[in-house]
Amino acid sequence: MIQNGVALCSAGWSCLIGAPMIAHGVNGIYEGGSGIVNGVMNEIDGGNRSMEVDGPLRSWYKDAAESLGFDSSIGDIAYDSLDLSMSVGAKLKLVPKLNKFGNPIFKLFKYGRRDLENAYKQMSKKLLTLEIGSDLLSFYQLREKLKKAFILNKDTKQVSMVVKEPETIINTGQIVENCSLIITIGNDDAPDYYSCESSDGSAYRKDRDGNIIK
């Protein structure tokens, strides 16, 4: 990613895209290296250092999310999403094909589509396998973070709730009521009410204002 970012920065205005790629690449190296160092040190002195280290850029994303009123986990998700997008985009971008000597084909004026190919086609099989494996792992981790950060209504496919500290919630059934709106026809004191069931299985009724009906 750093190499692609540097290449883009050498093309003038493309540095607007290349600079974030360089920043994400450097931050990724920092996080990976710090995790490895912590793991080695834990083996040496029996410590309990975290293997998941936040780099300066990821911390900035989290701080930015909090400054906007969101939980820091939203910044973490934003960082991972952009990081994965740039990684995949770097492999799919079009680059000049290589000649028989392994050098990019030179064109004096402009490259045609037939002179270009996706960057991943110029990677060795081992490197491409490593890159794909890394992207799949990143995708899986991102999906798990999204599951923990949001509660999705499966019927409407809409996010119905954002949880501030999702890791502290074990069972959402413990914090919500299961209620159904009942509309009656007749001279009932409560022409409509909610029939609810609490997490312990007990049933009760309440009016539209949330007051318990005895």
Buried (B, 14 or more C-beta within 10 A) or exposed (E): BBEBBBBBBEEEEEBEBBBBBBBBBBBBEBBEEBBEEBBEEBEEEEEEBEEEBBBEBBBBBBEBBBEEEBBBBBBBBBBBBBBBEBBBBBBEBEBBBEEEEEEBEEEEEEBEEEBBBEBBEBBEEEEBEEBBEEBEEBEEEBEEBBEBBBBEEEEEEEEEEEBEEBEEEEEEEEEEEEBEEEEEEEEEEEEEBBBBEBEEEEEBBBEEEEEEEE
